[in-house]
Amino acid sequence: MFAYLTALIVMVCVTTTSAALAAAPAPAMEFTGRGAQIYTCERNQTAFNWVLKGPDALLYDATGKVVARHFFGPRWQAKDGSEIRGILVLANISPEMSRHDAPWLLLHAVIERGNGLFSQVDTIMRTDTRGGNAPVTTCDAETQSESVAVPYMAKYTFFLKPEMVHK
């Protein structure tokens, strides 16, 4: 498994084009996520900053059917009840380098529950992001503790556990 994740990390680090990501091991599933990234204005020791709390989105298949919900954790819950949690492995800025686009991510999946759509997922990639980065609005004493939902969409690619790919 380490070699599998390393190969994905190298591909994402060396080049961040969709064509290069297409050379990764065959994905089990690809969905389009649409929703919002939720940020809260918080003060640390010296300044106010927008802090990501998490996503609130739905995942759609190629026909436009909702197949899962994506929420704080980050977690994904399929309509069949199977659920995974992502652990960040790597974050990389969007190749378009737009300050409005959320970073591309590589996450390790931890099975939380259920025996269904997500029960054999090992790795998750978020690519092709549009929107979702921290708000450009003011975060200060007047807006402290306020939350902002920043619209976004992205491609989510789910890879099976390596031992499941050849079954």
DSSP file (Angstrom, degrees, kcal/mol; ACC not computed):
  #  RESIDUE AA STRUCTURE BP1 BP2  ACC     N-H-->O    O-->H-N    N-H-->O    O-->H-N    TCO  KAPPA ALPHA  PHI   PSI    X-CA   Y-CA   Z-CA
    1    1 A M     >        0   0    0      0, 0.0     4,-2.5     0, 0.0     5,-0.2   0.000 360.0 360.0 360.0 -38.4    0.0    0.0    0.0
    2    2 A F  H  >  +     0   0    0      1,-0.2     4,-2.7     2,-0.2     5,-0.2   0.912 360.0  49.2 -58.6 -43.1    2.8    2.4    0.8
    3    3 A A  H  > S+     0   0    0      2,-0.2     4,-2.3     1,-0.2    -1,-0.2   0.880 109.7  52.9 -63.8 -37.6    4.2    2.0   -2.8
    4    4 A Y  H  > S+     0   0    0      2,-0.2     4,-1.7     1,-0.2    -2,-0.2   0.941 112.8  42.5 -62.0 -50.4    0.7    2.7   -4.2
    5    5 A L  H  X S+     0   0    0     -4,-2.5     4,-2.7     1,-0.2    -2,-0.2   0.893 112.1  55.1 -64.9 -40.0    0.3    5.9   -2.2
    6    6 A T  H  X S+     0   0    0     -4,-2.7     4,-2.8    -5,-0.2    -1,-0.2   0.910 106.0  51.7 -59.7 -42.9    3.8    7.0   -3.0
    7    7 A A  H  X S+     0   0    0     -4,-2.3     4,-2.1     1,-0.2    -1,-0.2   0.910 111.6  46.8 -61.3 -42.1    3.2    6.6   -6.7
    8    8 A L  H  X S+     0   0    0     -4,-1.7     4,-2.2     2,-0.2    -2,-0.2   0.915 112.4  50.0 -65.0 -42.6    0.1    8.8   -6.4
    9    9 A I  H  X S+     0   0    0     -4,-2.7     4,-2.8     1,-0.2     5,-0.2   0.925 109.9  50.3 -62.4 -45.5    1.9   11.4   -4.4
   10   10 A V  H  X S+     0   0    0     -4,-2.8     4,-3.0     1,-0.2     5,-0.4   0.913 110.5  50.1 -60.2 -43.4    4.8   11.5   -6.9
   11   11 A M  H  X S+     0   0    0     -4,-2.1     4,-1.7    -5,-0.2    -1,-0.2   0.907 113.9  44.6 -62.8 -40.8    2.3   12.0   -9.8
   12   12 A V  H  < S+     0   0    0     -4,-2.2    -2,-0.2     2,-0.2    -1,-0.2   0.891 118.4  43.6 -70.7 -38.8    0.5   14.8   -8.0
   13   13 A C  H  < S+     0   0    0     -4,-2.8    -2,-0.2    -5,-0.2    -3,-0.2   0.918 115.6  45.4 -72.3 -44.7    3.8   16.5   -6.9
   14   14 A V  H  < S+     0   0    0     -4,-3.0     2,-0.3     1,-0.3    -3,-0.2   0.907 131.8   1.3 -70.0 -42.7    5.7   16.2  -10.1
   15   15 A T     <  -     0   0    0     -4,-1.7    -1,-0.3    -5,-0.4     0, 0.0  -0.997  52.6-162.9-147.5 143.3    2.8   17.3  -12.4
   16   16 A T        +     0   0    0     -2,-0.3     2,-0.2    -3,-0.1    -4,-0.1  -0.019  48.4 124.1-118.1  30.8   -0.7   18.4  -11.6
   17   17 A T     >  -     0   0    0      1,-0.1     4,-2.0    78,-0.1     3,-0.2  -0.620  68.0-124.3 -89.7 152.8   -2.3   18.1  -15.0
   18   18 A S  H  > S+     0   0    0     -2,-0.2     4,-1.5     1,-0.2    -1,-0.1   0.841 111.4  59.5 -61.1 -33.9   -5.4   16.0  -15.5
   19   19 A A  H  4 S+     0   0    0      1,-0.2     4,-0.4     2,-0.2    -1,-0.2   0.905 106.6  45.9 -63.9 -40.5   -3.5   14.0  -18.2
   20   20 A A  H >4 S+     0   0    0     -3,-0.2     3,-1.4     1,-0.2    -1,-0.2   0.890 110.0  53.6 -69.3 -38.5   -0.8   13.0  -15.7
   21   21 A L  H >< S+     0   0    0     -4,-2.0     3,-1.6     1,-0.3    -1,-0.2   0.791  97.7  66.3 -66.7 -24.9   -3.4   12.0  -13.1
   22   22 A A  T 3< S+     0   0    0     -4,-1.5    -1,-0.3     1,-0.3    -2,-0.2   0.731  91.9  63.1 -66.5 -19.9   -5.1    9.8  -15.8
   23   23 A A  T <  S+     0   0    0     -3,-1.4    -1,-0.3    -4,-0.4    -2,-0.2   0.517  82.8 105.1 -81.6  -5.0   -1.9    7.7  -15.6
   24   24 A A  S <  S-     0   0    0     -3,-1.6   -16,-0.0    -4,-0.2    -3,-0.0  -0.200  92.3 -67.6 -66.9 165.5   -2.6    6.8  -12.0
   25   25 A P  S    S-     0   0    0      0, 0.0    -1,-0.2     0, 0.0    -2,-0.0  -0.190  74.0 -78.0 -52.7 149.8   -4.0    3.4  -11.1
   26   26 A A        -     0   0    0     -3,-0.1   134,-0.4     1,-0.1     2,-0.1  -0.254  51.2-127.3 -57.2 127.7   -7.5    2.8  -12.4
   27   27 A P        -     0   0    0      0, 0.0   132,-0.2     0, 0.0     3,-0.1  -0.406   3.9-145.6 -73.8 152.5  -10.1    4.5  -10.2
   28   28 A A  S    S+     0   0    0    130,-2.5     2,-0.3     1,-0.3   131,-0.2   0.859  81.4   0.3 -79.5 -39.4  -13.0    2.6   -8.8
   29   29 A M  E     -A  158   0A   0    129,-1.8   129,-2.9     2,-0.0     2,-0.4  -0.998  55.3-160.5-152.0 147.4  -15.3    5.7   -9.1
   30   30 A E  E     +A  157   0A   0     -2,-0.3     2,-0.3   127,-0.2    32,-0.2  -0.999  19.6 171.3-131.3 131.6  -15.3    9.3  -10.1
   31   31 A F  E     -A  156   0A   0    125,-2.6   125,-3.1    -2,-0.4     2,-0.5  -0.933  31.4-122.3-134.7 157.4  -18.0   11.8   -9.0
   32   32 A T  E     -AB 155  60A   0     28,-2.4    28,-2.7    -2,-0.3     2,-0.4  -0.901  25.1-151.6-100.2 125.2  -18.5   15.5   -9.2
   33   33 A G  E     +AB 154  59A   0    121,-3.2   121,-1.9    -2,-0.5     2,-0.4  -0.828  16.6 177.7 -97.1 133.6  -18.9   17.3   -5.9
   34   34 A R  E     +AB 153  58A   0     24,-2.4    24,-2.4    -2,-0.4     2,-0.3  -0.997  35.0  72.1-136.4 132.4  -21.0   20.4   -5.7
   35   35 A G  E    S-AB 152  57A   0    117,-2.2   117,-2.2    -2,-0.4     2,-0.3  -0.865  74.1 -53.4 169.8-131.9  -21.7   22.5   -2.6
   36   36 A A  E     -AB 151  56A   0     20,-1.8    20,-2.4   115,-0.3     2,-0.5  -0.983  24.7-134.1-143.0 151.5  -19.8   24.8   -0.3
   37   37 A Q  E     -AB 150  55A   0    113,-2.5   113,-3.0    -2,-0.3     2,-0.5  -0.934  32.5-138.5 -99.9 129.3  -16.7   24.9    1.8
   38   38 A I  E     -AB 149  54A   0     16,-3.3    15,-3.4    -2,-0.5    16,-1.3  -0.801  23.3-178.2 -98.7 125.9  -17.6   26.4    5.2
   39   39 A Y  E     -AB 148  52A   0    109,-2.7   109,-2.9    -2,-0.5     2,-0.4  -0.913  11.1-157.3-120.9 147.6  -15.2   28.9    6.8
   40   40 A T  E     -AB 147  51A   0     11,-2.3    11,-2.6    -2,-0.3     2,-0.6  -0.981  23.4-121.0-124.1 138.6  -15.4   30.7   10.2
   41   41 A C  E     + B   0  50A   0    105,-2.5   104,-3.3    -2,-0.4     2,-0.3  -0.675  44.0 172.1 -77.8 119.3  -13.6   34.0   11.0
   42   42 A E  E     - B   0  49A   0      7,-2.9     7,-3.0    -2,-0.6     2,-0.5  -0.932  29.0-132.5-131.3 153.1  -11.3   33.2   14.0
   43   43 A R  E     - B   0  48A   0     -2,-0.3     5,-0.2     5,-0.2     2,-0.1  -0.902  19.9-173.8-105.0 129.3   -8.7   35.1   15.9
   44   44 A N        -     0   0    0      3,-2.9     5,-0.0    -2,-0.5     0, 0.0  -0.230  55.3 -67.8 -97.7-160.1   -5.3   33.5   16.7
   45   45 A Q  S    S+     0   0    0      1,-0.2     3,-0.1    -2,-0.1    -2,-0.0   0.819 128.5  13.0 -62.2 -31.5   -2.7   35.2   18.9
   46   46 A T  S    S+     0   0    0      1,-0.2     2,-0.3     0, 0.0    -1,-0.2   0.612 123.6  16.0-123.3 -16.2   -1.9   38.0   16.4
   47   47 A A        -     0   0    0     93,-0.0    -3,-2.9     2,-0.0     2,-0.4  -0.955  66.5-103.8-154.7 167.7   -4.5   38.2   13.6
   48   48 A F  E     +B   43   0A   0     -2,-0.3     2,-0.3    91,-0.3    -5,-0.2  -0.816  41.9 172.9 -96.6 140.2   -7.9   37.3   12.3
   49   49 A N  E     -B   42   0A   0     -7,-3.0    -7,-2.9    -2,-0.4     2,-0.5  -0.992  37.8-110.6-145.9 151.6   -8.1   34.5    9.7
   50   50 A W  E     -B   41   0A   0     -2,-0.3     2,-0.5    -9,-0.2    -9,-0.2  -0.746  37.5-160.4 -79.3 126.4  -10.7   32.5    7.8
   51   51 A V  E     -B   40   0A   0    -11,-2.6   -11,-2.3    -2,-0.5     2,-0.3  -0.941  17.5-121.8-115.4 127.7  -10.5   28.9    9.1
   52   52 A L  E     +B   39   0A   0     -2,-0.5   -13,-0.3   -13,-0.2    81,-0.0  -0.503  27.7 177.7 -68.5 126.9  -11.9   26.0    7.1
   53   53 A K  E     -     0   0A   0    -15,-3.4    20,-0.3     1,-0.3   -14,-0.2   0.730  53.2 -88.6 -97.2 -32.4  -14.4   24.0    9.0
   54   54 A G  E     -B   38   0A   0    -16,-1.3   -16,-3.3    18,-0.1    -1,-0.3  -0.838  45.8 -56.6 147.1 178.0  -15.2   21.6    6.2
   55   55 A P  E     -B   37   0A   0      0, 0.0    17,-0.4     0, 0.0     2,-0.2  -0.447  21.7-168.1 -88.3 160.3  -17.4   20.8    3.2
   56   56 A D  E     +B   36   0A   0    -20,-2.4   -20,-1.8    15,-0.2     2,-0.3  -0.761  44.5 127.9-142.1  92.9  -21.1   20.6    2.8
   57   57 A A  E     -BC  35  70A   0     13,-2.8    13,-3.0   -22,-0.3     2,-0.3  -0.909  51.0-128.0-146.6 165.9  -21.6   19.1   -0.6
   58   58 A L  E     -BC  34  69A   0    -24,-2.4   -24,-2.4    -2,-0.3     2,-0.4  -0.911  21.6-136.3-115.8 148.5  -23.3   16.4   -2.6
   59   59 A L  E     -BC  33  68A   0      9,-2.7     8,-2.9    -2,-0.3     9,-1.3  -0.908  19.9-162.8-107.3 133.8  -21.5   14.0   -5.0
   60   60 A Y  E     -BC  32  66A   0    -28,-2.7   -28,-2.4    -2,-0.4     6,-0.2  -0.898  10.6-136.0-117.8 141.9  -23.1   13.3   -8.4
   61   61 A D    >   -     0   0    0      4,-2.4     3,-1.8    -2,-0.4   -30,-0.1  -0.227  45.7 -83.9 -82.8-176.6  -22.4   10.4  -10.8
   62   62 A A  T 3  S+     0   0    0      1,-0.3    -1,-0.1   -32,-0.2   -31,-0.1   0.708 129.9  54.3 -64.7 -20.5  -22.1   11.0  -14.6
   63   63 A T  T 3  S-     0   0    0      2,-0.1    -1,-0.3     0, 0.0    -3,-0.0   0.505 120.2-106.4 -90.6  -4.3  -25.9   10.9  -15.1
   64   64 A G  S <  S+     0   0    0     -3,-1.8     2,-0.3     1,-0.3    -2,-0.1   0.508  72.4 142.7  92.6   5.7  -26.4   13.6  -12.5
   65   65 A K        -     0   0    0      1,-0.1    -4,-2.4     2,-0.0     2,-0.4  -0.637  56.6-116.1 -82.0 135.0  -27.8   11.3   -9.8
   66   66 A V  E     +C   60   0A   0     -2,-0.3    -6,-0.2    -6,-0.2     3,-0.1  -0.566  40.5 166.9 -69.8 125.9  -26.8   12.0   -6.2
   67   67 A V  E     +     0   0A   0     -8,-2.9    12,-2.0    -2,-0.4     2,-0.3   0.598  57.3   2.5-114.5 -19.2  -24.7    9.1   -4.9
   68   68 A A  E     -CD  59  78A   0     -9,-1.3    -9,-2.7    10,-0.3     2,-0.4  -0.986  58.1-121.8-162.1 166.2  -23.2   10.5   -1.7
   69   69 A R  E     -CD  58  77A   0      8,-2.6     8,-2.8    -2,-0.3     2,-0.5  -0.937  19.5-155.9-115.7 140.5  -23.0   13.4    0.8
   70   70 A H  E     +CD  57  76A   0    -13,-3.0   -13,-2.8    -2,-0.4     2,-0.2  -0.980  29.9 149.1-120.6 125.1  -19.6   15.0    1.6
   71   71 A F  E  >  - D   0  75A   0      4,-2.2     4,-2.6    -2,-0.5   -15,-0.2  -0.780  45.4 -34.1-146.8-174.7  -19.4   16.8    5.0
   72   72 A F  T  4 S+     0   0    0    -17,-0.4    -1,-0.2    -2,-0.2   -18,-0.1  -0.066 110.5  44.9 -50.3 139.9  -17.2   17.8    7.9
   73   73 A G  T  4 S-     0   0    0    -20,-0.3    -1,-0.2     1,-0.2     2,-0.1  -0.220 125.8 -88.6 147.2 -52.1  -14.4   15.4    8.9
   74   74 A P  T  4 S+     0   0    0      0, 0.0    12,-2.5     0, 0.0     2,-0.3   0.648  83.8 159.9 -71.6 144.7  -13.9   15.2    5.9
   75   75 A R  E  <  -DE  71  85A   0     -4,-2.6    -4,-2.2    10,-0.2     2,-0.4  -0.931  30.8-155.3-132.8 154.9  -16.3   12.4    5.4
   76   76 A W  E     -DE  70  84A   0      8,-2.3     8,-2.2    -2,-0.3     2,-0.5  -1.000   9.7-170.6-129.1 129.3  -18.3   10.8    2.6
   77   77 A Q  E     -DE  69  83A   0     -8,-2.8    -8,-2.6    -2,-0.4     6,-0.2  -0.975  13.0-146.4-125.4 119.3  -21.5    8.9    3.1
   78   78 A A  E >   -D   68   0A   0      4,-2.8     3,-2.1    -2,-0.5   -10,-0.3  -0.342  29.9-107.7 -77.3 161.4  -23.0    7.0    0.3
   79   79 A K  T 3  S+     0   0    0    -12,-2.0   -11,-0.1     1,-0.3    -1,-0.1   0.783 120.4  61.6 -58.1 -27.5  -26.8    6.6   -0.1
   80   80 A D  T 3  S-     0   0    0    -13,-0.3    -1,-0.3     2,-0.1    35,-0.2   0.461 121.0-107.4 -81.2   0.3  -26.3    2.9    0.9
   81   81 A G  S <  S+     0   0    0     -3,-2.1    -2,-0.1     1,-0.3     2,-0.1   0.226  74.1 137.4  95.7 -13.9  -25.0    4.1    4.3
   82   82 A S        -     0   0    0     -5,-0.1    -4,-2.8    33,-0.1     2,-0.4  -0.420  33.9-169.2 -66.6 143.9  -21.3    3.2    3.8
   83   83 A E  E     -EF  77 113A   0     30,-2.9    29,-2.9    -6,-0.2    30,-1.6  -0.997  14.8-173.7-143.2 138.8  -19.1    5.9    5.1
   84   84 A I  E     -EF  76 111A   0     -8,-2.2    -8,-2.3    -2,-0.4     2,-0.4  -0.916  12.9-147.1-127.8 157.0  -15.4    6.8    4.9
   85   85 A R  E     -EF  75 110A   0     25,-2.4    25,-2.7    -2,-0.3     2,-0.4  -0.961  19.0-133.5-120.8 140.9  -13.3    9.5    6.5
   86   86 A G  E     - F   0 109A   0    -12,-2.5     2,-0.5    -2,-0.4    23,-0.2  -0.784   9.9-160.9-100.2 139.2  -10.3   11.1    4.8
   87   87 A I  E     - F   0 108A   0     21,-2.5    21,-2.8    -2,-0.4     2,-0.1  -0.980  32.3-114.6-114.7 121.6   -6.8   11.6    6.3
   88   88 A L  E     + F   0 107A   0     -2,-0.5    19,-0.2    19,-0.2     3,-0.1  -0.308  41.5 164.2 -62.0 128.8   -4.8   14.2    4.4
   89   89 A V  E     -     0   0A   0     17,-2.9     2,-0.3     1,-0.4    18,-0.2   0.713  69.3  -2.8-105.9 -42.4   -1.7   12.9    2.7
   90   90 A L  E     - F   0 106A   0     16,-1.9    16,-2.4     2,-0.0     2,-0.4  -0.986  52.5-163.8-156.1 139.1   -0.9   15.8    0.4
   91   91 A A  E     + F   0 105A   0     -2,-0.3     2,-0.4    14,-0.2    14,-0.2  -0.988  14.9 179.2-123.4 138.2   -2.4   19.2   -0.6
   92   92 A N  E     - F   0 104A   0     12,-2.7    12,-3.1    -2,-0.4    -2,-0.0  -1.000  32.6-106.1-139.7 137.6   -1.3   21.0   -3.7
   93   93 A I        -     0   0    0     -2,-0.4     9,-0.1    10,-0.2     6,-0.1  -0.249  49.3 -90.6 -61.1 151.9   -2.5   24.3   -5.1
   94   94 A S    >   -     0   0    0      7,-0.4     3,-2.4     4,-0.2    -1,-0.1  -0.372  32.1-124.1 -60.5 138.3   -4.7   24.1   -8.2
   95   95 A P  T 3  S+     0   0    0      0, 0.0    -1,-0.1     0, 0.0    -2,-0.1   0.780 112.9  63.0 -58.5 -25.5   -2.6   24.2  -11.4
   96   96 A E  T 3  S-     0   0    0      2,-0.1     3,-0.1     1,-0.1    -2,-0.1   0.674  99.1-144.5 -71.2 -14.9   -4.7   27.2  -12.5
   97   97 A M    <   +     0   0    0     -3,-2.4     2,-0.4     1,-0.2    -1,-0.1   0.763  39.5 159.8  57.1  29.0   -3.2   28.9   -9.5
   98   98 A S    >   -     0   0    0      1,-0.1     3,-1.2     4,-0.1    -4,-0.2  -0.671  43.2-142.0 -80.2 132.9   -6.4   30.8   -8.9
   99   99 A R  T 3  S+     0   0    0     -2,-0.4    -1,-0.1     1,-0.2    -2,-0.1   0.599 100.7  60.3 -70.8  -7.3   -6.6   32.1   -5.3
  100  100 A H  T 3  S+     0   0    0      2,-0.1    33,-2.2    32,-0.1     2,-0.4   0.656  87.5  87.0 -90.8 -17.8  -10.3   31.3   -5.5
  101  101 A D  B <  S-I  132   0B   0     -3,-1.2    -7,-0.4    31,-0.2    31,-0.2  -0.707  78.9-123.3 -92.6 131.0   -9.9   27.5   -6.2
  102  102 A A        -     0   0    0     29,-2.6    27,-0.2    -2,-0.4    31,-0.1  -0.266  40.8 -92.2 -62.1 153.6   -9.5   25.1   -3.3
  103  103 A P        -     0   0    0      0, 0.0     2,-0.3     0, 0.0   -10,-0.2  -0.233  36.6-107.9 -66.7 157.9   -6.3   23.0   -3.3
  104  104 A W  E     -F   92   0A   0    -12,-3.1   -12,-2.7    -3,-0.1     2,-0.3  -0.656  43.5-156.1 -80.0 143.7   -6.2   19.6   -4.9
  105  105 A L  E     -FG  91 126A   0     21,-1.8    21,-2.4    -2,-0.3     2,-0.4  -0.913  24.2-160.0-129.1 150.9   -5.9   16.8   -2.3
  106  106 A L  E     +FG  90 125A   0    -16,-2.4   -17,-2.9    -2,-0.3   -16,-1.9  -0.999  26.9 179.8-122.8 125.0   -4.8   13.3   -1.8
  107  107 A L  E     -FG  88 124A   0     17,-3.1    17,-2.7    -2,-0.4     2,-0.4  -0.957  28.5-131.0-130.1 145.1   -6.3   11.5    1.2
  108  108 A H  E     -FG  87 123A   0    -21,-2.8   -21,-2.5    -2,-0.4     2,-0.4  -0.790  32.4-131.1 -87.7 135.8   -6.1    8.1    2.7
  109  109 A A  E     -F   86   0A   0     13,-2.8     2,-0.5    -2,-0.4   -23,-0.2  -0.737  16.9-164.6 -94.2 136.2   -9.6    6.6    3.4
  110  110 A V  E     -F   85   0A   0    -25,-2.7   -25,-2.4    -2,-0.4     2,-0.4  -0.985  25.1-125.5-115.8 123.9  -10.6    5.1    6.7
  111  111 A I  E     +F   84   0A   0     -2,-0.5   -27,-0.2   -27,-0.2     3,-0.1  -0.550  30.6 176.2 -71.4 123.7  -13.7    2.9    6.6
  112  112 A E  E     -     0   0A   0    -29,-2.9     2,-0.3    -2,-0.4   -28,-0.2   0.834  57.2 -31.1 -96.6 -41.8  -16.1    4.2    9.2
  113  113 A R  E    S+F   83   0A   0    -30,-1.6   -30,-2.9     1,-0.1    -1,-0.4  -0.984  86.6  47.8-170.2 162.4  -19.1    2.0    8.6
  114  114 A G        -     0   0    0     -2,-0.3     2,-0.4   -32,-0.3   -31,-0.1   0.180  59.3-109.4  87.5 159.2  -21.2    0.0    6.2
  115  115 A N  S    S+     0   0    0    -35,-0.2     2,-0.2   -33,-0.1    -1,-0.1  -0.805  80.1  74.9-126.3  85.4  -20.7   -2.5    3.5
  116  116 A G  S >  S-     0   0    0     -2,-0.4     3,-1.6   -35,-0.1     4,-0.3  -0.569  92.6 -11.0-159.0-140.0  -21.4   -0.7    0.3
  117  117 A L  T 3  S+     0   0    0      1,-0.3     3,-0.3    -2,-0.2    -3,-0.0   0.825 134.9  31.6 -50.0 -43.9  -20.2    1.8   -2.3
  118  118 A F  T >  S+     0   0    0      1,-0.2     3,-1.4    -5,-0.1    -1,-0.3   0.368  88.2 102.5 -98.7   5.2  -17.3    3.1   -0.1
  119  119 A S  T <  S+     0   0    0     -3,-1.6    -1,-0.2     1,-0.3    -2,-0.1   0.672  89.0  36.8 -69.6 -16.9  -16.4   -0.1    1.8
  120  120 A Q  T 3  S+     0   0    0     -4,-0.3    41,-2.3    -3,-0.3     2,-0.3   0.220  85.4 126.0-116.8  14.2  -13.3   -1.0   -0.4
  121  121 A V  E <   + H   0 160A   0     -3,-1.4    39,-0.3    39,-0.2     3,-0.1  -0.555  24.3 167.9 -78.0 136.2  -12.0    2.6   -0.9
  122  122 A D  E     +     0   0A   0     37,-3.2   -13,-2.8     1,-0.3     2,-0.3   0.686  62.7  25.5-113.6 -35.4   -8.4    3.1    0.0
  123  123 A T  E     -GH 108 159A   0     36,-1.5    36,-3.1   -15,-0.3     2,-0.4  -0.984  57.8-162.0-141.0 144.2   -7.5    6.5   -1.5
  124  124 A I  E     -GH 107 158A   0    -17,-2.7   -17,-3.1    -2,-0.3     2,-0.4  -0.986   4.0-166.5-128.2 136.0   -9.3    9.7   -2.5
  125  125 A M  E     -GH 106 157A   0     32,-2.5    32,-2.7    -2,-0.4     2,-0.6  -0.986   5.6-160.4-121.0 134.6   -8.2   12.5   -4.8
  126  126 A R  E     +GH 105 156A   0    -21,-2.4   -21,-1.8    -2,-0.4     2,-0.2  -0.968  30.4 151.0-109.8 121.2   -9.9   15.8   -5.1
  127  127 A T  E     + H   0 155A   0     28,-2.6    28,-2.9    -2,-0.6   -33,-0.0  -0.765  41.6  45.8-135.6 179.9   -8.9   17.6   -8.4
  128  128 A D  E    S-     0   0A   0     -2,-0.2    -1,-0.1    26,-0.2     2,-0.1   0.853  73.5-175.1  51.4  43.8  -10.3   20.1  -10.9
  129  129 A T  E     -     0   0A   0    -27,-0.2     2,-0.4    25,-0.2    25,-0.2  -0.417  16.7-170.3 -73.6 144.3  -11.5   22.4   -8.1
  130  130 A R  E     - H   0 153A   0     23,-2.5    23,-1.6    -2,-0.1   -29,-0.1  -0.960  60.9 -25.9-133.7 114.6  -13.5   25.5   -9.0
  131  131 A G  E    S+ H   0 152A   0     -2,-0.4   -29,-2.6    21,-0.2    21,-0.2  -0.277  80.5 114.1  77.5-169.9  -14.1   27.9   -6.1
  132  132 A G  B     +I  101   0B   0     19,-1.2   -31,-0.2     1,-0.3    18,-0.1   0.358  44.8 126.2  89.8  -5.0  -14.0   26.9   -2.4
  133  133 A N  S    S-     0   0    0    -33,-2.2    -1,-0.3     1,-0.2   -31,-0.1  -0.354  75.1 -62.0 -81.6 169.7  -10.9   28.7   -1.2
  134  134 A A        -     0   0    0    -33,-0.1    -1,-0.2     1,-0.1   -96,-0.0  -0.088  67.0 -94.8 -50.4 144.4  -11.0   31.0    1.8
  135  135 A P        -     0   0    0      0, 0.0   -85,-0.2     0, 0.0    -1,-0.1  -0.184  18.3-145.1 -60.1 152.8  -13.3   34.0    1.4
  136  136 A V        +     0   0    0     -3,-0.1     3,-0.1     2,-0.1    -2,-0.1   0.431  69.7 106.5 -95.8  -1.7  -11.8   37.3    0.2
  137  137 A T  S    S-     0   0    0      1,-0.1     2,-0.1     0, 0.0     0, 0.0  -0.308  85.7 -78.5 -73.2 162.8  -14.2   39.2    2.5
  138  138 A T        -     0   0    0      1,-0.0     2,-0.5   -89,-0.0    -1,-0.1  -0.350  37.0-165.3 -66.9 136.5  -12.9   40.9    5.6
  139  139 A C        +     0   0    0    -91,-0.2   -91,-0.3    -3,-0.1     2,-0.2  -0.965  38.1 123.1-121.1 109.5  -12.3   38.8    8.7
  140  140 A D  S >> S-     0   0    0     -2,-0.5     4,-1.0   -93,-0.1     3,-0.7  -0.761  77.2 -63.0-149.8-168.0  -11.9   41.1   11.8
  141  141 A A  T 34 S+     0   0    0      1,-0.3     3,-0.3    -2,-0.2   -98,-0.0   0.836 129.5  53.2 -58.7 -34.1  -13.3   41.8   15.2
  142  142 A E  T 34 S+     0   0    0      1,-0.2    -1,-0.3     3,-0.0    -3,-0.0   0.804 116.9  36.3 -72.3 -29.1  -16.7   42.7   13.7
  143  143 A T  T X4 S+     0   0    0     -3,-0.7     3,-2.4     3,-0.1  -102,-0.4   0.376  83.6 138.0-105.2   3.5  -17.0   39.4   11.8
  144  144 A Q  T 3< S+     0   0    0     -4,-1.0  -102,-0.2    -3,-0.3     3,-0.1  -0.229  75.6  13.5 -53.2 136.1  -15.3   37.1   14.4
  145  145 A S  T 3  S+     0   0    0   -104,-3.3    -1,-0.3     1,-0.3     2,-0.2   0.328  95.3 131.5  76.7  -3.7  -17.2   33.8   14.8
  146  146 A E    <   -     0   0    0     -3,-2.4  -105,-2.5  -105,-0.1     2,-0.3  -0.523  48.2-141.9 -76.0 147.3  -19.2   34.4   11.6
  147  147 A S  E     -A   40   0A   0   -107,-0.2     2,-0.4    -2,-0.2  -107,-0.2  -0.853  12.0-164.3-109.9 147.5  -19.4   31.6    9.1
  148  148 A V  E     -A   39   0A   0   -109,-2.9  -109,-2.7    -2,-0.3     2,-0.7  -0.998  12.4-145.7-131.6 132.9  -19.3   31.9    5.3
  149  149 A A  E     -A   38   0A   0     -2,-0.4  -111,-0.2  -111,-0.2    -2,-0.0  -0.886  15.8-162.0 -98.4 115.3  -20.2   29.2    2.8
  150  150 A V  E     -A   37   0A   0   -113,-3.0  -113,-2.5    -2,-0.7  -115,-0.1  -0.873  20.2-125.4-101.4 115.1  -18.0   29.5   -0.3
  151  151 A P  E     +A   36   0A   0      0, 0.0   -19,-1.2     0, 0.0     2,-0.3  -0.220  41.4 160.0 -58.3 144.8  -19.5   27.7   -3.3
  152  152 A Y  E     -AH  35 131A   0   -117,-2.2  -117,-2.2   -21,-0.2     2,-0.3  -0.984  26.5-160.9-155.7 164.9  -17.2   25.1   -5.0
  153  153 A M  E     +AH  34 130A   0    -23,-1.6   -23,-2.5    -2,-0.3     2,-0.3  -0.975  18.7 164.8-144.9 154.9  -17.2   22.1   -7.3
  154  154 A A  E     -A   33   0A   0   -121,-1.9  -121,-3.2    -2,-0.3     2,-0.5  -0.983  37.9-105.8-160.7 162.3  -14.5   19.4   -7.7
  155  155 A K  E     -AH  32 127A   0    -28,-2.9   -28,-2.6    -2,-0.3     2,-0.5  -0.871  30.6-160.4 -96.3 130.2  -13.8   16.0   -9.2
  156  156 A Y  E     -AH  31 126A   0   -125,-3.1  -125,-2.6    -2,-0.5     2,-0.5  -0.959   4.8-168.4-112.8 122.7  -13.5   13.3   -6.5
  157  157 A T  E     -AH  30 125A   0    -32,-2.7   -32,-2.5    -2,-0.5     2,-0.5  -0.951   4.5-159.6-113.7 126.5  -11.7   10.1   -7.6
  158  158 A F  E     -AH  29 124A   0   -129,-2.9  -130,-2.5    -2,-0.5  -129,-1.8  -0.921   4.7-159.3-110.7 125.0  -12.0    7.1   -5.3
  159  159 A F  E     - H   0 123A   0    -36,-3.1   -37,-3.2    -2,-0.5   -36,-1.5  -0.831  16.7-123.7-105.0 140.7   -9.4    4.3   -5.6
  160  160 A L  E     - H   0 121A   0   -134,-0.4   -39,-0.2    -2,-0.4     5,-0.1  -0.316  40.4 -83.9 -73.4 160.4   -9.9    0.7   -4.4
  161  161 A K    >>  -     0   0    0    -41,-2.3     3,-2.4     1,-0.1     4,-0.8  -0.442  48.7-113.3 -57.4 139.7   -7.6   -1.0   -1.9
  162  162 A P  H >> S+     0   0    0      0, 0.0     3,-0.8     0, 0.0     4,-0.6   0.834 116.3  55.9 -51.1 -38.7   -4.8   -2.4   -4.0
  163  163 A E  H 34 S+     0   0    0      1,-0.2     3,-0.1     2,-0.2    -2,-0.1   0.680 105.5  53.7 -69.8 -15.2   -5.8   -6.0   -3.3
  164  164 A M  H X4 S+     0   0    0     -3,-2.4     3,-1.2     1,-0.2    -1,-0.2   0.647  89.8  76.4 -90.4 -17.2   -9.3   -5.3   -4.7
  165  165 A V  H << S+     0   0    0     -4,-0.8    -2,-0.2    -3,-0.8    -1,-0.2   0.847  97.6  44.2 -63.9 -34.8   -8.1   -3.9   -8.0
  166  166 A H  T 3<        0   0    0     -4,-0.6    -1,-0.3     1,-0.2    -2,-0.1   0.307 360.0 360.0 -96.4   9.3   -7.4   -7.3   -9.5
  167  167 A K    <         0   0    0     -3,-1.2    -1,-0.2     0, 0.0    -2,-0.1   0.477 360.0 360.0 -81.1 360.0  -10.5   -9.1   -8.3
